[in-house]
Every structure is written in structure tokens, then in C-alpha cells.
Amino acid sequence: MTVKIDVDEEFVRVRLSPWQKALGLLGDINVARGDVLEADVVEDPVRRAMAAGTKVGLRLPWLYYVARTIRLDEAFVVRRGVPSLSLSINGDGRLRRLLVSTPQADSLARELTG
């Protein structure tokens, strides 16, 4: 269930497994670093995902989400008990918020804001 997150000078890349792509109705997500407005850590990402309104994709309330909002402006790959990297995004695409559970959420947030 681990998501692979790669950060380089140009992009933040979120790589999903084939089953996450199929059940979550998502593909891999690439965000230009210049489009990242804010990066922080969310300690209870499942609660945030549950409060985000109507979603499509894999939804196991209080446990696991691989989903997007109907408006396509937020994407979630989160699981209970694992902090998430939260990105605010400003760019040409529709995606405005990305929430991804990873044990490295703290270090990734520091890297993206530092």
C-alpha cells in the first residue's frame, strides 16, 4: 500500500501501484515544483479526506482512500495512522490540493518549503 514519492528540482512525482490506479480511478500524479504553493504535514489525513465532499475512487471510511473529488480539484492517497504530505497547488491543471500518506511526510514538507 506504499506510494512512491519522488522529488527533484523540477517535479514532485507520486507513483501509484497498478491496483491503486485502477480502484482509485487515478493515474500517477506529477506536479511542477514551481506550482507548489505550500507543503505541510497532516497528522489525520483520513479525516481530511472524509470531509472533502463527494469523491470517486476507492473509499474505505476511517481506513483508506485513493480518490479524487468530483470537481477533480483534490486528490487523496491516504491511510489511517500514517501522516500525509499536503500540497497546495497553483497551475494550469484542475488539481489544487494533493494529500498523500507517507512516513517521510515531515522531511518531504521541509524539503519542499526549505
C-alpha positions in Angstrom: 0.0 0.0 0.0 3.0 2.3 -0.1 3.0 5.2 -2.5 6.4 6.2 -4.0 7.0 9.9 -3.9 10.0 11.4 -5.9 11.1 15.0 -5.6 13.7 16.6 -7.8 14.4 20.1 -8.9 11.5 20.2 -11.4 8.7 17.9 -10.2 7.0 16.2 -7.3 6.0 12.8 -8.7 3.5 10.5 -7.0 3.8 6.9 -8.3 0.8 4.6 -7.6 0.6 0.9 -7.9 -1.5 -0.7 -10.7 -4.3 -1.6 -8.3 -4.3 1.9 -6.8 -4.6 3.4 -10.3 -7.5 1.0 -11.2 -9.5 1.2 -8.0 -8.8 4.8 -7.3 -9.6 6.0 -10.8 -6.3 7.9 -10.8 -3.0 7.8 -12.6 0.4 8.8 -11.5 0.5 12.5 -10.4 3.2 14.9 -11.5 3.3 18.4 -10.0 5.8 21.0 -11.1 7.7 22.3 -8.1 7.1 25.9 -9.2 3.3 25.1 -8.9 3.6 24.1 -5.2 2.4 27.0 -3.1 2.5 25.3 0.3 3.7 21.9 1.7 2.8 20.8 5.2 2.0 17.7 7.2 -1.5 16.4 8.1 -1.5 14.0 11.0 -5.1 12.7 10.5 -5.4 12.6 6.7 -8.3 10.2 6.6 -10.5 12.7 8.5 -9.5 15.4 6.0 -10.3 13.1 3.1 -13.7 12.2 4.6 -14.6 15.9 5.0 -13.7 16.9 1.4 -17.1 16.3 -0.1 -18.2 13.8 -2.8 -15.4 11.6 -4.1 -14.8 9.0 -6.7 -12.4 6.1 -6.4 -11.6 3.7 -3.6 -13.1 4.8 -0.3 -12.9 2.8 2.9 -14.2 5.3 5.5 -11.9 5.7 8.5 -9.3 3.4 6.9 -8.1 4.1 3.4 -8.8 6.5 0.4 -7.4 6.5 -3.1 -9.8 9.0 -4.7 -10.5 12.4 -6.2 -13.2 14.9 -5.6 -16.0 15.1 -8.2 -14.7 18.6 -9.1 -11.2 17.0 -9.7 -9.5 19.7 -7.6 -8.4 17.4 -4.8 -6.7 14.0 -4.8 -6.2 11.7 -1.8 -4.0 8.7 -1.3 -4.2 8.3 2.4 -4.4 5.7 5.1 -5.2 5.7 8.8 -2.2 6.1 11.2 0.2 7.4 8.6 0.8 11.2 8.3 0.4 12.8 5.0 2.2 15.3 2.8 -0.3 18.0 1.9 0.4 20.2 -1.2 -1.4 23.3 -2.2 -1.1 23.6 -6.0 -1.4 26.5 -8.3 -1.0 25.7 -12.0 -2.8 25.2 -15.3 -4.4 21.9 -14.3 -7.5 21.4 -12.1 -5.7 19.9 -9.2 -5.4 22.3 -6.3 -4.7 20.0 -3.3 -2.9 16.7 -3.0 -2.8 14.7 0.2 -0.5 11.6 0.2 0.3 9.4 3.2 4.0 8.6 3.7 6.2 8.0 6.7 8.5 10.7 5.2 5.9 13.5 5.2 7.9 15.7 7.6 11.1 15.5 5.6 9.4 16.0 2.3 7.5 19.0 3.6 10.7 20.6 4.8 12.5 19.8 1.5 9.7 21.5 -0.5 9.4 24.6 1.7 13.1 24.9 2.6 
